[in-house]
Amino acid sequence: FRLYDPRVPEFRKLLHKETFFPSEKFMATEIIELLASFGLKRKMGFSALLDIARSVSLVHNSGQDDDACAHGQILLTCLNVLESKMSNMEDKDTFHEDVDLEASKTDENLEAVNEVGSCDPDPTIMSLFSNFDLDLPEHEFWSELKNISWCPVHVAPLIKGLPWLESEDHVAPPLITRPRSQMWLASSKMRILNSDSCSMYLQRKLGWLDPPNVNVLLSQLVELSKSYDELKMFSEDTSIDAVLQKEIKLIYSELQDIVDSGDAHILKENLDGISWVYIGDRFVPPHALAFESPVKYHPYLYAVPSELSEFKKLLFKLGVRQTFDATDYLNVLSRLQGDAKGEQLSAEQLSFVHCVLEAFVDCYPDSQAADALLNSLVIPDSFGVLTPSRNLLYNDAPWMDTDPTSKHFVHHSIGNDLANRLGVRSLRGSSLLDDELMRDLPCMEYAKISELLALYGESDFLLFDLIELADSCNAKKVHLIYDKRDHPKQSLLQQNLG
């Protein structure tokens, strides 16, 4: 350790007495004069600032928390003054302008929100800087300073529910510290500075304008998603969502920058199974999100808000889809069935289910879904209870006298056409035909047959051609019945026979 001249009162205020001054038996005037000739330090310089920082740490380790914090505040003020002594001086009154080209686009947003000057400098201490000693390379000074525990930090969370790194230490090294303006980005893994006296120059030199590393950002995102409800409950600031909207986007921006890097696997490992996508009023899992969704319903399906469109690459990489598919809709209905626990659905839930079922069939515009999917489908029954579709019927013969207790119908909001496309059996098909005959017969459509008959007119060969048509359908016998009555063009047995 370096020794300092005890006759400089400013040093006696800032330096640890037992470490940086001669012991009491060497305090005689003539001995001090002799030691001064041997090199007792009297000037402020880089090495003196490092020793002041070490003194803060030594005072804290001795259990004097308040004194350590007070000395840390003074050192912060000294370091802000140091800016005027360096050749790369900046305007210290500017705290809301973009930083220079060395900072990234995110760094530009990490600006201090408080002005320097809350801790008024002691004029006598500041006088030491009039003859500042550049006794160390500047880069070496800042490198060493970052590793010493001297920054006064908050011990208790600033906001109830804010992710917080628990520690009883009242000072911390700059390497694991961030200014209060960055607490939403790093509070779960880093200490938060307990001071408003922090210039942009000082933030740059201490590395606080560089974004936190990916592990810190991921931890913060995960913890914010877990504590969101608590934040909303206890925060008196009604604009908490507006704050998160801004701060979460900073996190997403940094994470998106590493999507194509070798660290991309870290994102998936840390966010797997986490509801980490913030959509303005809640956090949701990526599998519940799509950029294009015909159905939106809390807490099952969501559309990506336009505010997050700039992070499309990140969201795609981590599980958000362009649109939902049929399997997603089946899973949603299954989840709703579990949540309902056999109870009747509300009107809002029934409306949601109807939208989901329509979206499901829209996934197969030219055909019906595979039997494996249809057999997994649940549909509201006539009481509004979600029931496996294979156990239901839709009523396509309302004139029939049916016992409601013996038949299990779909809900009245599910139309016959939709029910048919969902693979639900019809009442007529169930009542009048056995399983073998329920297969579609290979007959032409009614419109086609009518068109062909019109072309024949009064042809004598009509009967023979009808027999030929029956033969092409693998008929073994032909029975001709001539009925002069008019009948509706709808089959009682099967629709395609109408």
ZAMARGU-4260 file (C-alpha; in steps of 0.2 Angstrom, whole numbers, plus 5000, padded with zeros to 4 digits):
<rodrens>
0) 5000/5000/5000 | 5005/5018/4997 | 5007/5030/5012 | 5000/5047/5012 | 5005/5063/5021
5) 4994/5065/5036 | 4996/5084/5035 | 4984/5084/5020 | 4967/5085/5029 | 4958/5080/5013
10) 4967/5064/5012 | 4963/5061/5031 | 4944/5062/5026 | 4945/5050/5012 | 4958/5037/5016
15) 4958/5022/5028 | 4968/5028/5043 | 4976/5012/5048 | 4981/5007/5030 | 4986/5022/5021
20) 4995/5033/5034 | 5010/5030/5045 | 5007/5023/5062 | 5005/5034/5077 | 5023/5032/5083
25) 5029/5040/5066 | 5018/5055/5068 | 5031/5067/5075 | 5034/5082/5065 | 5052/5078/5061
30) 5048/5060/5056 | 5034/5066/5045 | 5046/5078/5036 | 5058/5064/5034 | 5045/5052/5027
35) 5039/5066/5015 | 5056/5067/5008 | 5056/5049/5005 | 5040/5050/4995 | 5024/5052/5006
40) 5010/5056/4993 | 5003/5073/4994 | 4995/5075/4977 | 4978/5068/4970 | 4980/5056/4956
45) 4974/5040/4948 | 4983/5029/4962 | 4975/5040/4975 | 4958/5038/4968 | 4961/5019/4968
50) 4966/5020/4987 | 4951/5030/4991 | 4940/5016/4983 | 4949/5003/4993 | 4946/5013/5009
55) 4928/5013/5005 | 4929/4994/5004 | 4939/4993/5020 | 4927/5004/5030 | 4912/4993/5024
60) 4921/4977/5029 | 4923/4984/5046 | 4905/4985/5048 | 4903/5004/5046 | 4890/5003/5032
65) 4884/5021/5033 | 4902/5028/5033 | 4906/5017/5018 | 4891/5023/5008 | 4895/5041/5012
70) 4913/5039/5006 | 4907/5030/4991 | 4896/5045/4987 | 4911/5057/4989 | 4921/5046/4977
75) 4907/5047/4964 | 4908/5066/4965 | 4927/5065/4963 | 4926/5054/4948 | 4913/5066/4940
80) 4925/5080/4942 | 4939/5070/4935 | 4930/5071/4918 | 4936/5089/4917 | 4954/5083/4918
85) 4954/5071/4904 | 4957/5075/4886 | 4941/5067/4880 | 4930/5078/4890 | 4911/5079/4886
90) 4898/5091/4891 | 4894/5085/4908 | 4877/5094/4909 | 4870/5083/4894 | 4862/5067/4900
95) 4848/5064/4887 | 4858/5065/4871 | 4864/5050/4861 | 4881/5044/4866 | 4895/5044/4853
100) 4898/5031/4839 | 4906/5018/4851 | 4889/5015/4859 | 4876/5003/4851 | 4858/5008/4847
105) 4853/5000/4864 | 4867/5010/4873 | 4859/5026/4867 | 4843/5022/4877 | 4853/5018/4893
110) 4855/5036/4898 | 4855/5043/4915 | 4839/5051/4920 | 4846/5061/4935 | 4858/5076/4934
115) 4874/5076/4943 | 4875/5088/4958 | 4864/5080/4971 | 4880/5077/4981 | 4888/5094/4982
120) 4907/5093/4981 | 4918/5098/4996 | 4928/5113/4989 | 4943/5108/4999 | 4943/5090/4992
125) 4940/5097/4974 | 4955/5108/4976 | 4966/5092/4976 | 4961/5091/4957 | 4970/5107/4953
130) 4986/5098/4952 | 4981/5081/4946 | 4994/5067/4945 | 4992/5056/4930 | 5003/5043/4939
135) 4995/5028/4930 | 4989/5024/4912 | 4971/5029/4912 | 4965/5012/4905 | 4974/5003/4919
140) 4965/5015/4932 | 4948/5012/4926 | 4951/4993/4924 | 4956/4992/4942 | 4943/5003/4949
145) 4929/4992/4941 | 4934/4977/4952 | 4935/4987/4969 | 4919/4987/4980 | 4916/5005/4982
150) 4899/5009/4974 | 4885/5013/4986 | 4871/5002/4982 | 4853/4999/4987 | 4850/4984/4998
155) 4831/4983/4998 | 4820/4983/4981 | 4816/5000/4975 | 4798/4993/4970 | 4789/4979/4978
160) 4789/4965/4965 | 4804/4971/4956 | 4817/4956/4953 | 4831/4959/4965 | 4848/4952/4969
165) 4848/4949/4988 | 4863/4955/4997 | 4867/4964/5013 | 4882/4973/5006 | 4880/4991/5005
170) 4894/4994/4993 | 4898/4984/4977 | 4911/4984/4963 | 4906/4993/4947 | 4907/4977/4937
175) 4891/4970/4945 | 4882/4987/4947 | 4871/4998/4936 | 4864/5015/4938 | 4845/5016/4944
180) 4840/5021/4926 | 4844/5003/4922 | 4836/4994/4936 | 4822/4986/4925 | 4836/4978/4914
185) 4848/4971/4927 | 4841/4971/4945 | 4839/4952/4946 | 4858/4949/4944 | 4866/4966/4947
190) 4867/4979/4961 | 4858/4996/4959 | 4868/5012/4962 | 4862/5022/4977 | 4866/5039/4970
195) 4860/5051/4957 | 4878/5058/4955 | 4883/5049/4939 | 4888/5058/4923 | 4888/5050/4906
200) 4907/5051/4906 | 4908/5041/4921 | 4895/5028/4915 | 4905/5025/4899 | 4921/5023/4909
205) 4914/5011/4921 | 4906/5001/4907 | 4888/5005/4911 | 4883/5011/4894 | 4887/4993/4888
210) 4871/4982/4888 | 4871/4969/4902 | 4877/4952/4896 | 4864/4940/4889 | 4863/4930/4905
215) 4858/4945/4915 | 4845/4950/4902 | 4838/4933/4901 | 4837/4932/4920 | 4829/4949/4921
220) 4816/4944/4908 | 4812/4928/4916 | 4810/4936/4934 | 4799/4950/4927 | 4787/4938/4919
225) 4786/4928/4936 | 4784/4944/4947 | 4772/4954/4935 | 4756/4951/4945 | 4765/4956/4961
230) 4772/4972/4952 | 4754/4976/4946 | 4747/4973/4963 | 4759/4984/4974 | 4764/4997/4962
235) 4756/5014/4965 | 4762/5019/4948 | 4748/5016/4936 | 4760/5017/4921 | 4769/5001/4926
240) 4764/4994/4909 | 4771/5009/4900 | 4787/5007/4909 | 4788/4989/4905 | 4783/4992/4887
245) 4799/5002/4885 | 4811/4992/4895 | 4806/4975/4889 | 4809/4981/4871 | 4827/4985/4876
250) 4829/4967/4882 | 4822/4960/4866 | 4833/4971/4855 | 4848/4964/4863 | 4842/4946/4863
255) 4838/4948/4844 | 4856/4953/4841 | 4862/4936/4846 | 4849/4926/4838 | 4861/4922/4823
260) 4876/4920/4834 | 4884/4905/4843 | 4875/4910/4859 | 4858/4907/4852 | 4856/4891/4861
265) 4857/4900/4877 | 4841/4909/4873 | 4831/4893/4871 | 4839/4884/4886 | 4834/4899/4898
270) 4817/4903/4890 | 4810/4886/4887 | 4793/4884/4896 | 4793/4902/4902 | 4779/4915/4898
275) 4792/4928/4892 | 4783/4937/4878 | 4776/4954/4885 | 4760/4959/4875 | 4756/4975/4884
280) 4746/4969/4899 | 4753/4952/4903 | 4767/4939/4899 | 4762/4924/4888 | 4771/4909/4882
285) 4777/4909/4864 | 4767/4894/4859 | 4751/4904/4863 | 4756/4917/4850 | 4754/4920/4831
290) 4758/4934/4820 | 4741/4931/4811 | 4727/4924/4822 | 4709/4923/4818 | 4705/4919/4836
295) 4711/4929/4851 | 4705/4924/4869 | 4714/4925/4886 | 4722/4914/4892 | 4723/4903/4877
300) 4727/4911/4861 | 4735/4928/4857 | 4740/4938/4842 | 4757/4947/4842 | 4755/4966/4845
305) 4761/4977/4832 | 4774/4985/4844 | 4783/4968/4844 | 4784/4966/4825 | 4802/4973/4824
310) 4807/4958/4835 | 4800/4945/4822 | 4816/4936/4820 | 4818/4933/4839 | 4800/4928/4841
315) 4801/4916/4826 | 4817/4908/4833 | 4809/4905/4850 | 4793/4897/4845 | 4780/4910/4839
320) 4772/4905/4823 | 4765/4915/4808 | 4748/4907/4811 | 4740/4893/4822 | 4737/4876/4814
325) 4723/4863/4818 | 4733/4854/4832 | 4735/4871/4841 | 4716/4873/4840 | 4713/4855/4847
330) 4725/4858/4861 | 4716/4874/4866 | 4699/4865/4866 | 4707/4852/4877 | 4714/4865/4889
335) 4697/4873/4890 | 4689/4857/4894 | 4701/4854/4908 | 4698/4871/4915 | 4679/4870/4914
340) 4680/4853/4924 | 4663/4847/4916 | 4654/4863/4919 | 4643/4873/4907 | 4653/4885/4897
345) 4649/4904/4898 | 4642/4913/4883 | 4659/4921/4880 | 4667/4904/4881 | 4654/4897/4869
350) 4658/4911/4857 | 4676/4908/4858 | 4674/4889/4855 | 4663/4893/4840 | 4677/4904/4833
355) 4690/4890/4836 | 4680/4877/4828 | 4678/4888/4812 | 4696/4891/4812 | 4699/4872/4814
360) 4689/4868/4798 | 4697/4882/4789 | 4713/4873/4790 | 4706/4861/4778 | 4697/4871/4765
365) 4696/4857/4752 | 4694/4842/4762 | 4689/4836/4780 | 4702/4834/4793 | 4710/4817/4796
370) 4700/4805/4807 | 4714/4805/4821 | 4711/4824/4823 | 4692/4823/4822 | 4692/4809/4835
375) 4702/4821/4847 | 4690/4835/4845 | 4678/4841/4859 | 4663/4851/4855 | 4649/4859/4866
380) 4634/4848/4868 | 4616/4855/4869 | 4620/4860/4888 | 4636/4869/4883 | 4647/4856/4890
385) 4663/4851/4880 | 4661/4833/4874 | 4670/4822/4862 | 4663/4824/4845 | 4661/4806/4842
390) 4648/4805/4856 | 4637/4819/4848 | 4625/4821/4834 | 4618/4836/4824 | 4600/4837/4821
395) 4597/4837/4803 | 4579/4830/4805 | 4570/4842/4817 | 4553/4835/4812 | 4558/4818/4818
400) 4551/4813/4835 | 4566/4810/4846 | 4569/4807/4864 | 4581/4821/4870 | 4587/4809/4884
405) 4592/4796/4871 | 4601/4807/4859 | 4616/4818/4863 | 4616/4833/4852 | 4628/4847/4848
410) 4625/4865/4855 | 4612/4875/4845 | 4626/4887/4840 | 4635/4874/4830 | 4626/4874/4813
415) 4624/4858/4803 | 4636/4862/4790 | 4650/4866/4803 | 4645/4850/4812 | 4646/4840/4797
420) 4664/4847/4792 | 4669/4843/4810 | 4665/4825/4807 | 4649/4824/4819 | 4636/4811/4814
425) 4619/4817/4808 | 4603/4811/4816 | 4596/4804/4800 | 4612/4794/4797 | 4613/4788/4814
430) 4594/4783/4815 | 4591/4776/4798 | 4607/4768/4791 | 4619/4756/4798 | 4638/4760/4798
435) 4640/4750/4781 | 4627/4760/4772 | 4633/4777/4779 | 4647/4777/4766 | 4644/4789/4752
440) 4636/4780/4737 | 4645/4783/4720 | 4630/4793/4712 | 4631/4808/4702 | 4625/4824/4709
445) 4607/4829/4707 | 4611/4844/4696 | 4622/4834/4685 | 4608/4821/4682 | 4595/4834/4679
450) 4607/4842/4666 | 4609/4825/4657 | 4591/4821/4657 | 4587/4838/4650 | 4599/4835/4635
455) 4589/4819/4631 | 4572/4827/4629 | 4560/4814/4622 | 4574/4801/4618 | 4569/4783/4617
460) 4585/4778/4624 | 4583/4786/4640 | 4578/4771/4650 | 4593/4761/4643 | 4605/4774/4647
465) 4598/4775/4665 | 4601/4756/4666 | 4619/4759/4660 | 4621/4772/4673 | 4615/4759/4686
470) 4627/4746/4679 | 4642/4759/4681 | 4637/4760/4699 | 4639/4741/4701 | 4620/4739/4703
475) 4614/4721/4702 | 4596/4724/4700 | 4585/4738/4693 | 4568/4743/4700 | 4559/4757/4691
480) 4545/4766/4701 | 4536/4780/4692 | 4529/4793/4703 | 4519/4808/4696 | 4519/4817/4713
485) 4531/4832/4716 | 4543/4830/4731 | 4556/4841/4740 | 4574/4839/4733 | 4581/4834/4749
490) 4584/4816/4754 | 4578/4809/4770 | 4592/4796/4770 | 4607/4804/4763 | 4611/4821/4757
495) 4620/4816/4741 | 4604/4807/4736 | 4594/4823/4736
</rodrens>
